[in-house]
Every structure is written in C-alpha cells, then in structure tokens.
Amino acid sequence: MKKGFLLLLGIVVIVLAWVLIINRAEIISADTVIEGDYTVSSPLRLKDGVQLTVNGNFTLNDEIECIDGPLRITVNGDAMINGTLQCVREGEEGDPSGIQLVVSGELEFSKDSVVASNSDIEIVSSEEALILTEEAKDELFEETGTDSGDGPRLGPLSEEGVVNVTETENESKDQTVKSATPLKFVQTAQAQGEPRDKDANVVRNVILRGNWYVGDGGTPPGGLNIPEPPKGVKKVILNFNFGDDGNVNLEDFYLIGPDGRAGEDDSGSCSATGKKGEDGFRMRVKAANVTLNSFTLELGDGGSGGMAETSKDCENGVATGGDGGQASNFKITAVGKIEINSFKLFPGMGGAGGEAIAYGKDGAASCPGEKGGDATATGGNGGVNKKSLTALGAVSGISNVEIDTVLGGGGGEASATPGKGGAGDKCGCTGGQGGSGTATGGKGGDASATAPVPVTSQGGDGGNAELRGGEGGVGGSCGPENQGGAGGAGGSASAKAGIAGTGQSSNGTDGTIKDQTGGNGGKGGDGCEEGAGGAGGSGDPDGEKGADGENLCAAEKEEGGGVDIRKPETSTETLDVIEYNGKFLPVSQLIIESESGCDGGQAHWHAAVGVVTATDGSQVADPGPQCGYGKTKDKPVKKIELKAEASSGQTQAEVFFDGEFR
C-alpha cells in the first residue's frame, strides 16, 4: 500500500513538473520579426512551423523546441548557441523538415550545446541554401553519396573512391580557423578588421561544437526523446552550407546520426516480399575552408530489410525478406583547403537482411487425402558495405583521420513450415503427401575499405535456415473385410544456410542450418490386409517411415484347426467408447490433451493418429484445435455391448454391430 502511494505520488510530481515546464515556456504561434539583438534565457516553443526572424545578434542560453512543424530561425547578424535546439516530428501532415537555422553573420555553438531532431538539420548562411523541395533533397542526397566535385574534397565513402591527397597549405592562412575562439558579437555593418578573401569579400567564421543527435542515433541526454524519423521523412539530410565565403571549424563536435528506416514488412498473402531497407542519413558540408578539430562522426547503419510472412492457408507459400540498405555517408568540400587536426569516423554498417517465414496449408481429409502445401522461404541479403574514402586536392593532415571497422550487414533468417498431408477419410483411401519445403538464409553483406590511413573491414554473417518436411497423411482404415489405405509420404526438406560476407580483415560467419529433417510418413490404415506406412521424406536426416496399420485378418488358431475372423460366430463383447455426433468412437483410438486454447487448458479428446474408426466402420476425422472431439467432462467414457453375428454364407461386409448402453 505504501509503495503504491509513493509511486502515485511520484507520477503526480512528474506530471506537475511537466505542466510547470510547459506553462513557463513562451509559445510563438505566428511569424515573428525581432528588431535588434535577442537573447533566449527561458524555454521557447515555435508552433506550426512559424518563422522567427532576428534582425540583430542572437544568443540561445536555454532551449528552443518545435511544436507541430519545423523549427525555422533566421538571424541577420551573429549567433551564439549555448543551449538546445530540438525538433521532433511526429509524422504530421505538411512540411516534414526538422531544424532550419539561417545565420548571415558569424555562428558559434558552444561545447555544451545540444542539437536534436528526427528529421533534416540545416545550418546555412543564406535562405537560398535551404532545401525547400523533395526534389532538391533527393538531388542533394544522391550528390552527397557520389564521388564527384571539384576542389579540395573529403568524402564520400564511395564504391570506387579515389585517393589523391595533396598535402599543401593554403596561401591565405588567415582564412583557416585553426582553433576555436569566442566570436565577437558586433553588428555586421559596423565590423572592422574582419577576415576577407583575395577578392575582398568578408569571410565568416562558423564553429560547430557540442553533441548532435539525429533520429534514433545514439542515446540522447536526459530529457530528450529522439525517435526514429517518421514515415513522412524519406531521407535525412544534414546540410551545412556556408557558400564560398565561410570558414567552418568542426571542433569538439560529436555527431550521431540515425540508421536508415527499415523496409516495409509484407504479410498475409501466399507471396510475401519485404521491401529493401532505406539508406542511412547523409551529411553535406560546403564552405570556403574547413577545419576538423576533435570531430567525431558516427554514421548510421543501413535500414534493415522488411520481414516477409505468408498466410497459413497457401498451396505454395513463398516468402522473401527484403535486402538491407546502405550505410550513411558524408561529403565535405571547400574552395580553399581542408585541414584535419583530429577526425574520428565510425562508418555505418550495412543493413541486416529481412526475415522470411513461409507456410504451406495442411491438406484436407479426402479420398485420397489432399497433399500438404509447399513452403519456400528466402532471407534477405545483408547490405553490402564496400567503401573507399575519397580525399582530393588541398587536404592536409589526412594521417589524423581514424576510421573504425567497415561492416557488412547480416543475412536474414529463413523459416519454412510445409503443410501436413490430409488423411484418407474413407476405407482404403491413401493419405495425402506432406508438403515439401525450402529455406535459404540470406547472404551476409560483403565489406571492403580503402583509405589513405589504416582501416579494417569485416563481412556480415549469413542468415540461418530452418524447416521440416510436412508429415504424410494417415491412410483410411477399414474393418477386417477390406485392405487399409496406405499412409502418405512425408515431404522433402531442403535448407541452405546463408553464406558469410567477405571482408579484407575477416569474413563473417556462415549461417546455421537449424533443422532440415524430412517429413515423417503417415500411418497406414487398419484393415485386412493392413495399409503400409508412408515413406519418410528426404532431408538431413530423412523422415521416418510411417507405421503400418493394424492387421485385422489374422486367423485365431484353435486346436484341430482355426476360426477365420472373417466368418465369425455369434459373439458378445463390451467396448469403451465416447459418443460423438451419433457415432461411437473407441477410446483405444483416442488420446487426452489439454491445450491452453480449449477454455484455458480443459482436458479434451483427440485422435491418436488423425482419424478414428467408429464402431460402424466409418472414418471420423479429428476436428483439430482447439477442443477436438470435445471436453472429457462433456464426453464421458461409456461401455457399449457389441453383438457380432454372421452365418457361414455371409461375407464380412454383412456383419453388423448393434450398440446397447449398459
């Protein structure tokens, strides 16, 4: 009681604290222009994607958060960011952008600043550099991952990268910010002694520091919840564009980006295919000169391939998992030079292949029994991660780059469950063949890495595979006057583990075949002669042969000769049975089970081998889950008296049974 009260009290305190935070936050719900300098020292919310424009210098000492729209701020002066910029999109309609910060003057983020969003982040020097259309985003996304661009360039991690590094110093040394210094906040119109390029254009300094969290990349600090990008955000771009007249210093800067979104799952049909995982985010930096000082970049993994799962009523269920997506990428270009003092790069991993689960339906009881459905499952391939780091032109300090291992994605698992063959539902009918199955694990993604510094690569693991061939159906049983039906053959099973991806440092591990046992053959039907059990299906190991039916025509030997059971004398005996739909089912052919689906585990009757031969010689198939022939409390065991009569001229087919309750 005391613990419950304390828990309730804690919840109340949290709710009240949240209400107080919301109530003390200022909310701006219309486009706002502030003339002169502006300092934010308490929480501020920008609602519905409104534009905040500051015609002066801007200082953020607390936090600014978006509500129901992007976070859009334009500063026509200098900006100092000491607090938090946060924008989490929930998939609402309209512009899916995240943070848009336009600063025409100098810009500095302190080492304690935090930037967090699950969509795009754009830090630019002019509104013309913003990405305002989906087409423009697609174009920049593709350009960032393409090995192209004139002048000094670092990146991308491309399939066919070029390593051509020129260790040179730019003639105009005053253009490169070699260490971060606090910015002097002065009105642009009054600036004196500002750095200029050879054409006398003002060169702005931009210092990006702090911790940046994009999507679900990494664990954000307490108080921040950054979920994966919503469905409306198809690609995530980090756009740092300062044109040809901005010096950019990435110092004490830790950027963790999101994985690509997983491909869509597919289920419910007999041909299910998961979608390919999406590629990870991309970071693009453009400036006059770029300096990297203690810059750590964690690129996100490619998205996992979508899972594929068929329905369970397929004659031929086919499931194919989606392939994994490509890892994140980046590209930095400069007009003058790129100087690297310390840069640690964690390349993203190729996306994992999607799981595949396929089912074949159980065959219906008929004459002959229906064949069980086949099932084919193929896991998705892991994302390939063959990367070369491109470095061109005036890029100095390339030896200060540290690159973590490049990893290929793991292959998806494959699981197939073929259907059971249907029972032969009449005297002498053959049981249906069990369904066959194939399961193939996805291939692990290959990985390779080329760079002007030491780098290792490791291929992805192959996917596991698992299946069993479907069991053959039970042959139809007869009385002692006819031959029982043969049991159905078991279905075959063929499994192939996913092949490991290759890597320069080490290959991945091949997948494991968890099971590929052939289906067991069905039991033969009782009769005279008995039905033969079905053959086991091929596999590793092969399925077991089904048991033969019971022979009901063996002669009962007596002294001086024998009595043929097919020409019996009048006899009386009792038999334990249950009554089901007007027929008497021998208890000797039944079993008691207690699956949870039958009213929470009530004991109930099932056939021992799929069908039961009633006392009148008819076949009564097991109704199956959940309660079989009925609960034991509703279907008690009874004894009936059987009278068998036959004259010397009768055939066994003329013998009849009369049941009388005792």
C-alpha positions in Angstrom: 0.0 0.0 0.0 2.8 2.4 0.9 4.8 1.6 -2.2 1.7 2.2 -4.3 1.1 5.5 -2.7 4.7 6.6 -3.2 4.5 5.5 -6.9 1.3 7.5 -7.4 2.9 10.5 -5.6 5.9 10.2 -7.9 3.7 10.2 -11.0 1.8 13.3 -9.8 5.1 15.1 -9.1 6.4 14.3 -12.6 3.1 15.5 -14.2 3.1 18.7 -12.2 6.7 19.4 -13.1 5.9 18.9 -16.8 2.9 21.2 -16.5 5.1 23.8 -14.9 7.7 23.5 -17.6 5.0 23.8 -20.3 3.4 26.8 -18.6 6.7 28.7 -18.1 7.6 28.2 -21.8 6.9 31.0 -24.2 5.0 29.9 -27.3 5.3 31.8 -30.6 2.4 30.8 -32.9 2.8 33.4 -35.7 5.6 34.6 -37.9 7.7 37.0 -35.7 10.3 39.6 -36.5 12.5 41.0 -33.7 14.4 44.2 -34.4 17.8 44.3 -32.6 19.6 41.8 -30.5 17.6 38.9 -29.0 18.6 36.5 -26.1 16.6 33.4 -25.2 17.1 32.7 -21.5 13.9 30.6 -20.8 12.2 27.8 -22.8 10.7 28.9 -26.1 8.4 26.9 -28.4 7.8 27.7 -32.1 4.4 26.3 -33.1 3.1 25.3 -36.5 6.3 25.9 -38.4 6.3 29.7 -37.9 9.3 31.8 -38.9 11.3 33.6 -36.2 13.5 36.4 -37.7 16.1 38.3 -35.7 17.4 41.5 -37.3 20.4 41.6 -35.0 22.6 39.2 -33.0 21.0 36.1 -31.4 22.0 34.3 -28.3 20.4 31.0 -27.1 21.1 30.2 -23.4 18.1 27.9 -22.8 16.1 25.8 -25.2 14.0 26.2 -28.3 11.7 23.4 -29.4 9.3 23.0 -32.3 5.6 22.0 -32.0 3.7 20.6 -35.0 6.1 21.9 -37.6 9.7 22.6 -38.4 11.9 24.9 -36.3 12.7 27.9 -38.6 15.0 30.7 -37.4 16.7 33.4 -39.4 19.4 35.6 -37.9 20.6 38.7 -39.8 23.6 39.1 -37.6 25.8 36.8 -35.5 24.5 33.9 -33.5 25.8 32.1 -30.3 24.1 28.8 -29.4 24.8 27.7 -25.8 21.6 25.8 -25.2 19.4 23.3 -27.0 17.7 23.3 -30.4 15.2 20.4 -30.6 12.6 19.4 -33.2 10.9 16.0 -33.1 8.4 15.4 -35.8 5.5 13.0 -35.2 4.6 12.4 -38.8 2.1 15.2 -39.0 1.0 16.4 -42.5 2.8 19.2 -44.2 6.5 20.1 -44.3 8.4 17.2 -42.7 11.6 19.3 -42.2 13.4 19.5 -38.8 15.7 22.4 -37.9 16.4 25.3 -40.3 18.9 27.8 -38.9 20.0 30.6 -41.3 22.7 32.9 -40.0 24.2 35.6 -42.2 26.9 36.6 -39.8 29.3 34.6 -37.7 28.0 31.5 -35.9 29.2 29.6 -32.9 27.9 26.5 -31.0 29.4 26.1 -27.5 30.8 22.7 -26.4 27.7 22.3 -24.1 25.2 22.9 -26.8 22.8 20.2 -28.0 21.0 19.8 -31.3 18.4 17.1 -31.7 15.9 16.2 -34.4 14.4 13.2 -36.1 14.4 14.9 -39.4 16.7 17.2 -41.5 19.0 19.7 -39.9 20.1 22.6 -42.0 22.6 25.2 -40.8 23.3 27.6 -43.7 24.4 31.2 -44.4 21.5 32.2 -46.7 17.9 31.1 -47.3 18.9 30.2 -50.9 20.9 27.3 -49.5 17.9 25.7 -47.8 16.4 22.5 -49.2 12.8 23.5 -49.9 11.5 20.7 -52.1 11.6 16.9 -52.1 13.3 17.0 -55.5 16.1 19.2 -54.1 16.5 16.9 -51.2 16.7 13.8 -53.5 19.3 15.6 -55.6 21.5 16.6 -52.6 21.1 13.1 -51.1 22.4 11.5 -54.3 25.2 14.1 -54.8 26.5 13.5 -51.3 27.0 9.8 -52.0 28.5 10.4 -55.4 32.3 10.5 -56.0 32.2 13.9 -57.6 33.1 17.6 -57.1 36.0 19.9 -57.9 38.4 21.4 -55.5 39.5 20.1 -52.1 37.2 17.3 -51.0 36.9 14.7 -48.2 34.4 12.0 -48.9 32.2 10.4 -49.7 32.7 6.8 -48.7 32.1 5.5 -52.2 32.1 2.2 -54.0 35.0 3.3 -56.2 36.8 6.0 -54.2 39.8 7.9 -55.4 42.7 8.5 -53.0 44.6 11.5 -54.3 45.8 13.7 -51.4 47.8 16.8 -51.8 49.4 17.9 -48.5 49.6 21.7 -49.1 49.0 24.8 -47.1 46.7 27.5 -48.5 48.4 30.7 -49.4 45.9 32.8 -47.4 46.4 31.3 -43.9 44.1 33.8 -42.2 41.2 32.1 -43.9 41.6 28.9 -41.9 40.2 28.7 -38.4 42.8 26.6 -36.7 41.4 26.8 -33.2 38.1 27.9 -31.9 37.9 31.3 -30.3 34.8 33.1 -28.9 33.1 35.2 -31.5 33.0 38.9 -31.2 29.3 40.0 -31.3 29.3 43.1 -33.4 26.7 44.4 -35.9 27.7 43.3 -39.4 27.5 46.9 -40.7 30.0 48.0 -38.1 32.5 45.2 -38.4 36.1 46.3 -38.6 39.2 44.2 -39.5 37.1 41.1 -40.5 38.9 38.4 -42.4 38.5 38.7 -46.2 39.3 36.6 -49.1 41.6 37.6 -52.1 38.6 39.3 -53.7 38.0 41.4 -50.5 34.8 39.5 -49.6 34.1 39.1 -45.9 34.9 35.6 -44.7 32.5 34.5 -41.9 33.7 32.1 -39.1 31.5 29.2 -38.2 32.3 27.0 -35.2 30.2 23.9 -34.8 30.6 22.2 -31.4 28.5 20.2 -28.9 26.5 17.0 -29.2 24.1 16.4 -32.1 21.5 13.7 -32.2 19.6 12.8 -35.3 16.8 10.3 -35.4 17.3 7.4 -33.1 21.1 7.6 -33.4 22.7 7.0 -30.1 21.3 7.7 -26.6 20.5 11.4 -26.1 20.9 13.1 -22.7 18.2 13.0 -20.1 15.1 15.0 -21.0 15.5 14.4 -24.8 13.5 11.8 -26.7 14.5 11.5 -30.3 12.6 8.7 -32.0 13.4 7.4 -35.5 12.3 9.6 -38.4 8.6 9.5 -39.1 7.3 7.9 -42.3 6.9 11.3 -44.0 10.7 11.7 -43.8 12.0 9.5 -46.6 15.6 10.7 -46.4 17.5 12.6 -43.7 20.0 15.3 -44.8 22.4 17.3 -42.6 23.0 20.4 -44.8 25.8 22.7 -43.6 26.2 25.1 -46.4 28.2 28.4 -45.9 28.9 29.0 -49.6 32.3 30.3 -50.8 32.9 32.8 -48.0 32.5 30.9 -44.7 35.3 29.3 -42.7 33.9 26.3 -40.8 35.5 24.7 -37.8 34.1 21.4 -36.6 35.6 21.3 -33.1 34.7 19.2 -30.0 31.9 18.1 -32.3 30.1 14.8 -31.8 27.5 13.9 -34.4 25.4 10.7 -34.1 23.1 10.0 -37.0 20.2 7.7 -37.5 20.0 4.3 -39.2 18.1 4.1 -42.4 14.5 3.2 -41.9 13.6 -0.5 -42.1 11.9 -1.6 -45.3 8.2 -2.3 -45.1 7.1 -5.7 -43.9 4.8 -7.8 -46.1 2.4 -10.4 -44.7 -1.0 -12.1 -45.2 -0.6 -13.3 -48.8 0.9 -16.5 -50.3 3.6 -14.5 -52.0 5.1 -12.1 -49.5 8.1 -9.9 -50.2 9.7 -7.5 -47.7 10.9 -4.1 -49.0 14.6 -3.1 -49.2 15.8 -1.2 -46.2 16.4 2.5 -46.7 19.8 4.1 -46.8 21.1 6.0 -43.8 21.4 9.8 -43.4 23.8 11.9 -45.4 25.9 14.9 -44.2 27.0 17.6 -46.6 29.4 20.4 -45.7 30.2 23.3 -48.1 32.5 26.2 -47.1 35.5 28.4 -48.2 37.7 26.5 -45.8 37.0 23.6 -43.4 39.0 22.6 -40.3 38.3 19.4 -38.3 39.4 19.6 -34.6 38.3 16.7 -32.5 35.4 15.9 -34.8 33.7 12.5 -34.2 31.1 11.4 -36.8 29.0 8.2 -36.2 27.3 7.4 -39.5 24.1 5.4 -39.2 23.6 1.8 -40.4 21.6 1.0 -43.5 17.9 0.1 -42.7 17.0 -3.5 -42.2 15.2 -5.3 -44.9 11.4 -5.8 -44.4 10.2 -9.1 -42.9 8.1 -11.3 -45.2 5.5 -13.8 -43.7 2.9 -15.7 -45.7 -0.6 -16.6 -44.6 -1.1 -20.2 -43.3 -3.5 -21.4 -46.0 -1.2 -21.5 -49.0 -0.9 -24.3 -51.5 2.6 -22.8 -52.2 3.7 -20.2 -49.7 6.7 -18.1 -50.9 8.3 -15.5 -48.6 11.3 -13.4 -49.5 12.9 -11.0 -47.0 14.0 -7.5 -48.1 17.7 -6.7 -48.6 19.4 -4.4 -46.1 20.1 -0.8 -47.1 23.3 1.2 -47.5 25.0 2.9 -44.6 25.1 6.6 -44.1 27.6 8.8 -46.0 29.2 12.3 -45.9 31.0 14.7 -48.2 33.0 17.9 -47.3 34.1 20.3 -50.0 36.0 23.6 -49.8 37.0 26.4 -52.1 40.4 26.9 -50.4 41.5 24.0 -48.2 40.5 21.3 -45.8 42.7 20.9 -42.7 42.4 17.8 -40.5 43.7 18.0 -37.0 41.6 15.2 -35.5 38.8 13.3 -37.1 37.3 10.0 -35.9 34.9 8.3 -38.3 32.6 5.4 -37.5 31.3 4.0 -40.8 27.8 2.7 -40.6 27.1 -0.9 -41.0 25.2 -2.4 -44.0 21.5 -3.0 -43.1 20.5 -6.5 -42.0 18.5 -8.7 -44.4 14.9 -9.2 -43.6 13.5 -12.4 -42.1 11.4 -14.7 -44.2 8.7 -17.0 -42.8 6.7 -19.2 -45.2 3.8 -21.6 -44.5 2.0 -24.3 -46.5 -1.5 -25.3 -45.6 -2.5 -28.7 -44.1 -4.2 -31.0 -46.6 -7.9 -31.7 -46.2 -9.2 -35.2 -45.3 -10.5 -36.7 -48.6 -10.1 -39.8 -50.8 -7.2 -39.7 -51.4 -6.0 -37.3 -48.7 -5.1 -33.8 -50.1 -1.4 -33.0 -50.4 0.0 -30.6 -47.9 1.0 -27.1 -49.1 4.7 -26.4 -50.0 6.6 -23.6 -48.4 9.7 -21.6 -49.7 11.4 -19.0 -47.5 14.4 -16.9 -48.6 16.0 -14.5 -46.1 17.1 -11.0 -47.4 20.7 -10.3 -48.1 22.7 -8.1 -45.8 23.7 -4.7 -47.1 27.0 -4.5 -48.9 29.5 -2.1 -47.5 32.4 -1.7 -49.9 33.8 1.7 -49.2 36.7 3.9 -50.2 37.4 7.2 -48.6 37.9 9.9 -51.2 40.4 12.7 -50.4 41.2 15.1 -53.2 43.2 18.3 -53.6 44.4 20.5 -50.8 43.5 18.2 -47.9 46.2 18.4 -45.1 46.5 16.2 -42.0 45.0 13.1 -43.6 47.1 11.0 -41.3 45.0 12.4 -38.4 41.9 10.5 -39.7 40.9 7.4 -37.7 38.4 5.1 -39.2 36.6 2.3 -37.4 35.9 -1.1 -38.9 33.7 -1.2 -42.0 31.0 -3.9 -41.5 28.7 -5.7 -43.9 25.1 -6.4 -42.9 23.9 -9.8 -41.6 21.8 -12.0 -43.8 18.1 -12.6 -42.9 16.9 -15.8 -41.3 14.6 -18.2 -43.3 11.9 -20.5 -41.8 9.6 -22.7 -43.8 6.7 -24.8 -42.4 5.1 -27.0 -45.1 1.7 -28.4 -44.5 0.7 -31.9 -43.4 -0.9 -34.3 -45.8 -4.6 -34.8 -45.4 -6.0 -38.1 -44.0 -7.7 -40.7 -46.2 -11.3 -40.2 -45.0 -12.8 -43.5 -46.2 -11.9 -47.1 -46.0 -8.9 -47.9 -48.1 -8.1 -44.3 -49.1 -4.5 -43.2 -49.3 -3.2 -40.4 -47.1 -2.0 -37.2 -48.7 1.6 -36.5 -49.2 3.2 -34.0 -46.9 4.3 -30.6 -48.3 7.9 -30.0 -49.3 9.9 -27.0 -48.1 12.9 -25.0 -48.9 14.6 -22.5 -46.6 17.6 -20.3 -47.7 19.3 -17.9 -45.3 20.3 -14.5 -46.7 23.8 -13.8 -47.7 25.9 -11.7 -45.4 27.0 -8.3 -46.9 30.5 -8.1 -48.3 32.7 -5.4 -46.9 35.9 -3.7 -48.0 37.6 -0.5 -47.2 40.3 1.7 -48.9 41.6 4.8 -47.4 44.9 6.8 -47.0 45.0 5.6 -43.4 44.8 2.0 -41.9 41.3 0.6 -42.0 39.7 -2.8 -41.5 36.6 -4.4 -42.9 34.5 -7.4 -41.9 31.8 -9.2 -43.9 28.4 -9.8 -42.4 27.2 -13.1 -41.1 25.0 -15.3 -43.2 21.4 -16.0 -42.2 20.2 -19.2 -40.5 17.7 -21.6 -42.1 15.2 -23.9 -40.6 12.4 -26.2 -41.8 10.9 -29.7 -41.6 9.1 -31.5 -44.4 5.4 -31.9 -43.9 4.1 -35.2 -42.4 2.2 -37.6 -44.6 -1.5 -38.1 -44.1 -2.9 -41.2 -42.3 -4.4 -43.9 -44.6 -8.1 -44.7 -44.4 -8.9 -47.6 -42.0 -11.3 -50.4 -42.7 -12.9 -53.3 -40.8 -11.5 -56.8 -41.3 -13.2 -57.1 -44.6 -11.0 -54.6 -46.7 -7.5 -53.5 -47.0 -6.5 -50.3 -45.2 -5.2 -47.3 -47.2 -1.5 -46.6 -47.4 -0.1 -43.7 -45.4 1.0 -40.6 -47.3 4.7 -40.0 -48.0 6.5 -37.3 -45.9 7.5 -34.1 -47.7 11.1 -33.3 -48.5 13.2 -30.6 -46.7 16.0 -28.6 -48.3 17.8 -26.0 -46.2 20.7 -23.8 -47.2 22.5 -21.5 -44.7 23.3 -18.0 -45.8 26.9 -17.5 -47.0 29.1 -15.2 -45.0 30.0 -11.9 -46.5 33.7 -11.3 -47.3 35.9 -8.7 -45.7 39.5 -7.7 -46.0 40.2 -8.2 -42.3 37.9 -11.1 -41.7 34.9 -12.7 -43.3 31.6 -13.1 -41.5 30.3 -16.4 -40.2 28.2 -18.7 -42.3 24.6 -19.1 -41.1 23.5 -22.3 -39.4 21.0 -24.9 -40.6 18.9 -25.3 -37.5 16.8 -28.1 -38.9 16.2 -29.8 -42.3 14.5 -33.1 -41.3 12.4 -34.7 -43.9 8.7 -35.2 -43.1 7.6 -38.5 -41.4 5.4 -40.8 -43.5 1.8 -41.2 -42.5 0.5 -44.3 -40.6 -1.2 -46.9 -42.8 -4.9 -47.6 -42.3 -6.1 -50.7 -40.4 -7.8 -53.5 -42.3 -7.3 -56.9 -43.9 -4.6 -56.5 -45.2 -3.2 -53.6 -43.3 -2.2 -50.4 -45.1 1.5 -49.7 -45.5 3.0 -46.7 -43.7 4.1 -43.9 -45.9 7.8 -43.4 -46.8 9.7 -40.7 -45.0 10.6 -37.5 -46.9 14.2 -36.7 -48.0 16.2 -34.4 -45.8 19.1 -34.4 -43.4 18.1 -36.7 -41.7 15.4 -38.2 -43.8 11.9 -38.5 -42.2 10.9 -41.7 -40.6 8.7 -44.3 -42.4 5.1 -44.3 -41.1 3.9 -47.2 -39.0 1.9 -49.9 -40.9 -1.8 -50.2 -40.0 -3.2 -52.9 -37.7 -3.8 -56.3 -39.4 -7.4 -57.3 -38.7 -7.5 -60.6 -40.6 -5.2 -62.8 -38.7 -6.7 -66.3 -38.0 -7.3 -67.2 -34.4 -5.9 -70.7 -34.2 -7.7 -73.4 -32.3 -6.9 -77.0 -31.6 -7.6 -79.0 -34.7 -7.8 -76.0 -37.0 -8.6 -72.3 -36.8 -11.5 -70.0 -36.9 -11.5 -67.4 -39.7 -12.2 -64.0 -38.2 -13.9 -63.0 -41.5 -16.5 -65.7 -40.8 -17.2 -65.2 -37.1 -19.6 -67.0 -35.0 -22.0 -65.0 -32.9 -20.2 -63.3 -30.1 -20.8 -60.6 -27.5 -18.2 -58.2 -26.0 -18.0 -54.7 -24.5 -16.1 -51.7 -25.6 -15.1 -48.4 -24.0 -16.3 -45.5 -26.3 -17.3 -41.9 -26.3 -20.3 -40.7 -28.3 -19.7 -38.1 -30.9 -22.3 -36.9 -33.5 -24.3 -40.1 -33.1 -21.3 -42.3 -33.6 -19.3 -44.4 -31.1 -15.6 -43.7 -31.0 -13.4 -46.4 -29.4 -11.3 -44.9 -26.5 -8.4 -47.1 -27.6 -8.0 -44.9 -30.7 -8.2 -41.6 -28.7 -5.8 -39.6 -26.6 -6.4 -36.9 -24.0 -4.8 -33.5 -24.4 -5.1 -30.1 -22.6 -4.0 -27.3 -24.9 -4.5 -23.9 -23.4 -6.8 -22.8 -26.3 -9.5 -25.2 -25.1 -11.1 -23.0 -22.4 -7.8 -22.4 -20.6 -6.4 -26.0 -20.8 -9.6 -28.1 -20.3 -8.8 -31.8 -20.9 -10.3 -33.0 -24.2 -10.3 -35.8 -26.7 -8.1 -36.0 -29.9 -7.5 -38.9 -32.3 -4.3 -40.7 -31.6 -3.4 -40.8 -35.4 -5.6 -38.2 -37.1 -8.8 -40.2 -37.7 -10.8 -42.6 -35.7 -12.7 -45.7 -37.0 -16.2 -45.6 -35.4 -18.0 -48.8 -34.4 -20.0 -48.7 -37.7 -16.7 -48.7 -39.7 -16.8 -45.1 -40.8 -13.9 -42.7 -40.6 -14.3 -39.7 -38.3 -11.5 -37.1 -38.8 -10.1 -35.2 -35.8 -11.8 -31.8 -35.8 -8.5 -30.3 -34.6 -7.8 -27.3 -32.4 -8.9 -26.3 -30.0 -11.1 -29.0 -28.3 -11.0 -31.9 -30.7 -13.9 -34.3 -30.2 -15.0 -32.5 -27.1 -14.0 -32.0 -23.4 -13.7 -35.1 -21.3 -16.2 -33.7 -18.8 -18.8 -33.4 -21.6 -17.9 -36.6 -23.3 -17.5 -39.3 -20.6 -16.4 -42.8 -21.3 -19.2 -45.3 -21.8 -19.3 -49.0 -22.2 -21.4 -50.5 -25.0 -22.2 -54.1 -25.7 -21.3 -55.3 -29.2 -23.0 -58.2 -30.8 -21.4 -59.7 -33.9 -23.3 -62.3 -36.0 -22.5 -64.0 -39.3 -23.8 -67.1 -40.9 -21.5 -69.4 -42.8 -22.7 -67.8 -46.1 -22.2 -64.2 -45.1 -19.3 -62.0 -46.2 -17.6 -59.7 -43.7 -19.4 -56.8 -45.2 -22.6 -58.2 -44.0 -21.5 -58.4 -40.4 -23.2 -55.6 -38.3 -22.8 -54.2 -34.8 -25.7 -53.2 -32.5 -24.6 -51.0 -29.7 -26.5 -51.1 -26.4 -25.7 -49.0 -23.4 -25.2 -50.8 -20.1 
